[in-house]
């Protein structure tokens, strides 16, 4: 048979083997009271197992190998973490296990105890000729409850991983949630292409400085465009010249250093996504919503959160411009729903989750998940592939879960650690 230790871990964890008349290789009876806790870190495969061998009940660790000789191949002989093994579970026994202290470790052999049908399903799942994901022939047939349950779990996994960056930045900002949120929001205003210069601009211009000028829109706009490096050129129009004059004063007052203008990217972008337009929208948001994170914590209605972005009005100069001194046909430059949805998804939902995790308040974690349920699903190649398999992303909750499933389970064929894979393997 062709399989990995992961398959044996799965078989042991869920006791998917013939359990009648279990015996060690020495002939002692075995009763599995608890298979133990699956250990995905270094050390024995299962911890805190309870196994009755003969007349004695043992509590300790279980190690699993395809062949008993793998113990030596994996250098467990010289690792004291394995000295308290109470049972060695193997598919085949080709080298009886004796520890350095002379103790013979009881061994359970699973050869001829694993159902052929289970192995066949496993082999087809992991070693088949699929083109999208291992379970592409079956996943669309699963019940909604199984998918919803697993999607919830891996979505939380995804948010927990992303929250690490939030909490790390929070520590650097000395516990200031407003400043941390402002920096992340700015980066996401760059929508990948200009995320880095947006973040650098925000870090060069603390939110606390902007808060002191919340009642002066011209100064807020001067701060943002000046720190972004767009006010150094020989500007001609009255509006950017006013910004430059205002910025020159503010720059000296606060000893500010702008970022390099060449960091911003315009090539192969739709004009509505030009960094100048995004900066204008960001300035309008700052003007309209001082201490934005506090508002987000207080606002419970997802539609009201969306209006924070779609209701902002950029300076009228941008109605007929995409860049300074370059007139264009009149067009609204206010933020559209699609962009607002992305900001709600990538910033607001993440921060509600992170805030709830940091303060151990499930209420905010639930609000984060609820917000994702109200947002439309994303559109990309991965989502389209799953849609072709019968798995539709009806909300951002589901599309984010699908991305996590594909990138961290399917691509690595972690079917045995996946709720979907587990369900498929257990299907009759």
GUSEVO-999270 format. One line per field, with one value per residue (C-alpha): residue in one letter; x, y, z. Coordinates in steps of 0.5 Angstrom, whole numbers. Example, Ala and Ser with C-alpha at 12.3 -4.5 7.8 and 13.67 -1.06 7.14 Angstrom:
residues 2
rest	[a/s] .
east	[25/27] .
north	[-9/-2] .
up	[16/14] .
This chain:
residues 428
rest	[x/x/x/x/x/x/x/x/x/x/x/x/x/x/x/x/x/x/x/x/x/x/x/x/x/x/x/x/x/x/x/x/x/x/x/x/x/x/x/x/x/x/x/x/x/x/x/x/x/x/x/x/x/x/x/x/x/x/x/x/x/x/x/x/x/x/x/x/x/x/x/x/x/x/x/x/x/x/x/x/x/x/x/x/x/x/x/x/x/x/x/x/x/x/x/x/x/x/x/x/x/x/x/x/x/x/x/x/x/x/x/x/x/x/x/x/x/x/x/x/x/x/x/x/x/x/x/x/x/x/x/x/x/x/x/x/x/x/x/x/x/x/x/x/x/x/x/x/x/x/x/x/x/x/x/x/x/x/x/x/x/x/x/x/x/x/x/x/x/x/x/x/x/x/x/x/x/x/x/x/x/x/x/x/x/x/x/x/x/x/x/x/x/x/x/x/x/x/x/x/x/x/x/x/x/x/x/x/x/x/x/x/x/x/x/x/x/x/x/x/x/x/x/x/x/x/x/x/x/x/x/x/x/x/x/x/x/x/x/x/x/x/x/x/x/x/x/x/x/x/x/x/x/x/x/x/x/x/x/x/x/x/x/x/x/x/x/x/x/x/x/x/x/x/x/x/x/x/x/x/x/x/x/x/x/x/x/x/x/x/x/x/x/x/x/x/x/x/x/x/x/x/x/x/x/x/x/x/x/x/x/x/x/x/x/x/x/x/x/x/x/x/x/x/x/x/x/x/x/x/x/x/x/x/x/x/x/x/x/x/x/x/x/x/x/x/x/x/x/x/x/x/x/x/x/x/x/x/x/x/x/x/x/x/x/x/x/x/x/x/x/x/x/x/x/x/x/x/x/x/x/x/x/x/x/x/x/x/x/x/x/x/x/x/x/x/x/x/x/x/x/x/x/x/x/x/x/x/x/x/x/x/x/x/x/x/x/x/x/x/x/x/x/x/x/x/x/x] .
east	[0/2/1/4/4/-1/-6/-4/-5/-12/-14/-11/-15/-22/-20/-22/-19/-21/-21/-23/-18/-13/-6/1/6/8/1/-2/-9/-10/-16/-16/-19/-17/-13/-10/-9/-6/0/2/9/15/15/11/5/-1/0/-4/-7/-10/-9/-10/-5/-6/-8/-5/-7/-2/-3/2/4/3/8/6/10/9/15/17/24/22/24/31/31/27/33/28/33/37/31/29/22/20/23/15/12/7/5/8/3/6/3/8/13/20/24/22/23/27/29/36/35/33/25/21/16/9/7/1/1/-5/-3/-9/-14/-15/-21/-19/-25/-22/-15/-18/-22/-16/-11/-16/-17/-9/-6/-12/-11/-15/-14/-17/-17/-16/-24/-26/-31/-34/-34/-40/-45/-43/-49/-49/-48/-41/-39/-42/-39/-32/-32/-33/-27/-22/-25/-23/-16/-15/-17/-13/-7/-8/-9/-2/0/-5/-3/4/3/-1/5/9/4/4/-3/-6/-12/-13/-6/-6/-13/-11/-4/-8/-13/-9/-5/-11/-13/-7/-11/-5/-1/0/-1/6/7/0/3/9/5/1/7/10/4/1/-6/-5/-3/-9/-13/-11/-13/-20/-23/-19/-20/-15/-10/-12/-11/-4/-2/-4/-2/5/7/5/10/6/7/14/13/12/4/0/-7/-10/-12/-5/-2/-6/-4/3/3/0/4/10/8/6/12/17/12/12/19/16/19/15/16/19/14/17/14/7/5/0/2/-4/-9/-16/-16/-21/-15/-10/-6/-8/-16/-15/-11/-17/-22/-17/-17/-24/-25/-20/-24/-31/-29/-24/-22/-25/-24/-28/-34/-33/-33/-40/-43/-47/-51/-46/-50/-48/-41/-41/-44/-37/-34/-39/-42/-35/-34/-28/-26/-29/-23/-22/-29/-25/-18/-15/-8/-6/-6/-9/-16/-21/-28/-33/-34/-35/-29/-33/-32/-36/-39/-34/-28/-32/-33/-26/-24/-30/-27/-20/-20/-26/-28/-20/-20/-27/-24/-17/-20/-25/-19/-14/-20/-23/-30/-33/-38/-33/-31/-38/-39/-33/-36/-43/-40/-37/-44/-47/-41/-42/-37/-31/-29/-23/-20/-20/-27/-29/-26/-30/-36/-35/-35/-42/-39/-41/-39/-45/-42/-35/-35/-36/-31/-25/-26/-26/-19/-16/-19/-15/-9/-7/-11/-12/-6/-2/-7/-8/-14/-14/-14/-19/-27/-29/-24/-25/-33/-31/-27/-32/-38/-41] .
north	[0/7/12/17/17/22/17/12/18/19/12/12/18/16/9/7/0/-7/-7/-14/-18/-13/-15/-13/-16/-20/-23/-18/-15/-8/-4/3/8/14/15/22/29/29/33/37/40/36/30/24/24/23/26/24/17/12/5/-2/-7/-13/-12/-5/2/7/14/17/18/14/14/12/10/6/1/0/1/8/10/9/13/19/19/18/14/19/24/24/27/20/16/16/12/7/4/4/4/1/-1/-7/-9/-10/-8/-9/-3/-3/4/5/4/-3/-3/-6/-2/-5/-5/-5/-7/-5/-9/-13/-8/-2/-3/-4/1/7/6/6/13/16/14/17/23/24/21/22/26/32/39/44/40/33/32/36/30/30/37/39/33/35/37/45/43/40/46/51/48/47/54/57/54/55/62/63/60/65/71/69/68/75/78/77/82/87/85/86/93/95/93/97/103/102/99/105/102/108/109/102/102/108/105/99/102/107/101/97/104/102/96/92/96/102/99/100/107/108/105/109/115/114/112/118/122/120/120/124/130/129/129/136/139/135/142/144/140/144/142/135/135/138/134/127/130/133/127/123/127/130/137/138/139/146/146/151/150/154/148/144/151/152/145/146/153/150/144/148/151/145/141/145/146/138/137/132/128/126/119/119/120/115/109/111/107/109/105/100/102/105/112/111/107/112/114/121/119/114/119/124/119/118/125/126/120/123/129/126/121/123/117/112/106/108/109/102/99/103/102/95/96/93/98/104/102/101/109/111/110/111/117/121/127/128/135/138/139/132/132/134/131/125/128/135/140/135/137/131/130/131/124/123/120/118/111/106/100/95/99/100/92/91/96/93/86/87/92/93/85/84/89/87/80/82/87/82/77/82/83/76/79/74/80/83/76/75/82/81/74/77/83/78/75/81/83/80/74/76/74/71/65/61/63/61/54/52/55/50/45/47/50/58/63/67/72/74/69/64/66/68/61/58/62/59/52/52/56/52/45/43/46/42/36/36/32/28/35/38/37/36/31/27/27/24/19/17/17/10] .
up	[0/-1/4/9/17/16/14/20/24/21/22/29/31/29/31/23/24/26/34/36/39/39/42/42/38/45/45/51/50/48/50/47/52/49/43/46/43/36/37/30/33/35/40/40/35/40/48/54/51/56/54/58/56/59/66/67/64/62/61/56/49/43/37/30/24/17/19/26/23/22/29/28/21/25/30/36/39/42/43/51/49/46/53/56/50/52/45/38/33/26/19/19/24/21/27/35/39/45/48/50/57/55/56/50/48/46/39/35/28/24/18/15/20/16/11/4/2/7/4/-4/-2/1/-5/-10/-6/-5/-11/-16/-22/-20/-24/-19/-12/-9/-7/-14/-16/-9/-5/-9/-6/1/5/7/15/14/9/14/20/17/13/20/23/18/17/24/23/17/22/27/23/20/27/29/25/28/35/33/30/36/41/37/37/45/45/41/37/33/31/29/25/21/19/17/13/10/7/5/1/-4/-6/-7/-12/-8/-1/1/0/3/9/9/8/14/19/17/19/26/26/33/28/24/30/32/25/24/23/17/11/7/12/12/5/5/10/6/-1/2/6/0/-4/-9/-7/-9/-17/-20/-19/-23/-21/-15/-11/-11/-10/-4/-1/-2/1/7/7/7/14/17/15/18/24/25/22/17/12/6/2/-5/-10/-15/-10/-13/-19/-24/-30/-32/-27/-29/-27/-22/-18/-19/-12/-13/-13/-7/-3/-4/-2/4/6/6/10/15/15/16/21/26/31/26/30/36/31/28/35/37/30/30/23/17/12/17/17/9/9/13/6/1/3/4/-1/-4/-6/-12/-15/-17/-20/-27/-25/-24/-23/-21/-27/-32/-33/-35/-37/-31/-27/-19/-16/-9/-7/-10/-7/-9/-6/0/1/0/6/10/9/9/15/19/20/21/27/30/30/33/38/41/41/45/50/50/48/44/42/37/34/33/30/25/23/22/18/13/12/10/5/-2/-4/-8/-15/-17/-20/-14/-13/-20/-20/-13/-17/-22/-17/-14/-8/-9/-5/-3/2/4/10/5/0/5/8/1/0/6/4/-2/0/6/5/-2/-5/1/0/8/6/13/17/13/15/8/7/13/11/4/7/12/6/5] .
